[in-house]
Amino acid sequence: MASVARITTISSRSDVSFEDAVKQGITRASETLRGVEGAWVKDHVVNIKDGAITSWQVTMEVTFVLDDAGAAVDASSD
């Protein structure tokens, strides 16, 4: 059986670490998207104030498999 996946970009920020930002982002994406199968950390940035890191931020490409449920919809029928 073949599958089709989609990729969406998300950003997540943590006051703790890059790892925590990734975990929070994946947890939140999994609450909204079904079939999350992987993620690629595309970018990571620290935010600094007065010489100290205030937060860690990541931008991720999240891959999820599209549902097979439901037949194709005929847009011409109303």
ABEGO torsion letter per residue (X at the ends): XBBBBBBBBBBBBBAABAAAAAAAAAAAAAAABBGBABBBBABBBBBBBGGBBABBBBBBBBBBBBBABEBBBBAABX
